[in-house]
């Protein structure tokens, strides 16, 4: 068998860092040469410093990195054509035998390149743009696109059960479900001591109730609704902090000022390590309008952090009872979100049974990914 040369493709460096480091290690363990193509200069939800560190870390592993000038969202005709040309050049120059693509745009351009160069491709959908209960226009616009490119897909991976059901309508050769991208479920932290120190560092009083959200500051993550819901509760003991960077920063600060939340609201920026924040918090509000699975929700559960999520997302795969969290029907309904926050606050709950995490652990997910890689790239 000839040497497998696999290109991991994503529109932003953050998708490589957050979702693909284990995939890279699995491919290397199987004897493949691994290449990464992404936008290191506009890295997404991580900082430029983190992107530079990522590139160095990959190169130390022997992974060859390529800058691809992907644009965010759907890009432009000119930029997408340029990205396609760059990927095709990498395939030719490096003798790439297979691609594993991520993100909607990376998946489309990656599949065009793979089809053009006649090589195998796996596409992981981190949450379809169309989903049950979602906007009709998304089904009209995005489902036909996914169906069309499904014809050029050797393997389609979905990371929640609802998307897996939908994938059966898409003409990809093989379809797989894996429970997320894996999380580290080991915990060697002294919770009480970590919580005490973290809350002191954040300037919290003993009786303050800290609500957190983790994720990019964008419209999809829906932080503005959380701000409005907290304002409606009018409880000075509630503090709200968001870990993340993104285009809605100014709008969040503007709304906070309008709602007169003052010191009760804080933007923490990009945090490399979220352990202290999860321990310091009393509630994780993660009400994205669209979410494949919601890694920040799972990570919080590891530390016993109660969660409010959205029923329309893959979060319902792990928020399976009110002992873990609560699910809102409509993530943009301020009254419903406020009601759920009030209910969680009055319950003052922590998650004691974390057995649900085993399904989403690196041990389980990596085993499934290794099987898929062997079947698609090495058989």
Secondary structure, DSSP 8 states (H G I E B T S, - for coil): ----EEEEE-SSHHHHHHHTHHHHHHHHHTT-EEEEEE-SSS-SSS-HHHHHHHHHHHHHTT-EEEE----STT--HHHHHHHHHHHHHHHHHHT--EEEEESHHHHHHHHHHHHHHT-EEEEEESS-S--TTS-HHHIIIIIHHHHHHHTT-SEEEESSHHHHHHHTTS--SEEEE-SSS-B-------HHHHHHHHHHHTT--TT-EEEEEES-SSTTTTHHHHHHHHHHHT-TTEEEEEE---TTHHHHHHHHHHTT-GGGEEEEE--S--HHHHHH-SEEE---SS-SS-HHHHHHHHTTB-EEEETTSGGGGT--STTTEEEES-TT-HHHHHHHHHHHHHHT-B----GGGGGGBHHHHHHHHHHHHHHHH--
